[in-house]
Amino acid sequence: MIDKTSENKQSNETDVSIKKVDAIDNKSNLTKKDKKIIVNKKTNREEIFNEIFNELILKKSNLLKEINLLEKQRDNLIADIGSNFSGQSDNIAKRVKGFQDYLTGALLHLSQTVEKLELVSQPIVVKPSPLDENQIKANNEIINVPALSDTFKPDEKIIRKCFSLFCKQPDFYADPWKLRRSLDEEDIEMLDDWFFNMGGRGAFESRGSRQKNALLSAGLISILGELYGDQFQTLILASEPERLGEWRRVLQDSLGLTRDDFGPNSGIVLFERPEGVIEKADRLEAENEVPLIIIDGSETNIEIPILQFPLWLAFVGSEDEIYNDFEMN
């Protein structure tokens, strides 16, 4: 009995030990699978992290390149703006200063010349030629030389009648070459000064814009049309096509004109260069016609030969007007 019992115990112990060994083996197998899964998961995570990290690095690199490019463009733009604006400002300031110096010198020379003139009418005794027997009795013939300001005295009534019409309501249906707009008192005073003090030759400060200057000139052209009829032609000088276009539009509207009235053989001729104005004015005088020269306020230089003609009007633009003109063109 004892022997059988001991044998049973030994067999039971053997079975238990075998089960433990199997359990340990199973446990070790599960652990290896888990380790492989964990390793795989770690590998996948590292790959994902590396991919995301590489994408971030690439995006950062691209952003840095774009930032550098934008910074270069900004620097170039700042340099360009600085150089162009400064250069234009300096150039305009020099041209304005040069014109001011020129105008000061020209006016000084003109005033000195006027001072030397004998503005009071002086009798001139003309002695007859000894060869002309028919003029022997004219020993004391007297010729009166009118002063410059008396040029338009004989036509004062006609001119002042036009002034009074210009102050009334505009006549939009007036005949061509008649003023269809109204002028204010300051415009009338400037025209009065031009006719009866300057004798048809002088410069005015700009009225503030090209449109106002052209309207004043339209009134002047209308009056001279009454005095000279078809025997005079208006020559307008402005060095840019856009400025001449603005003159044409205002004059066309103010005087009831058409495009046919602007041209080499028409009532108004537009010029970009002073040489053309001088040449045309010389031809008109040779044909016994009267040229009226009008100079735009943006012109910073006036050719001396222009001042020799009997009728001219120059507008002197302010620094702001000249600067704005350069900026627009």
Secondary structure, DSSP 8 states (H G I E B T S, - for coil): -HHHHHHHHHHHHHHHHHHHHHHHHHHHHHHHHHHHHHHHHHHHHHHHHHHHHHHHHHHHHHHHHHHHHHHHHHHHHHHHHHHHHHHHHHHHHHHHHHHHHHHHHHHHHHHHHHHHS--S--EEEE---TT-GGGTT-TTEEEE---GGGTTGGGHHHHHHHHHHHTS---TT--TTS--S---HHHHHHHHHHHHTSSSEEEEE--SSHHHHHHHHHHHHHHHHHHHGGGEEEEEE-SSHHHHHHHHHHHHHHHT--GGGBSTTSSEEEESSHHHHHHHHHHHHHTT-EEEEEE-TT-----GGGGGSSEEEEEE--HHHHHHHHHH-
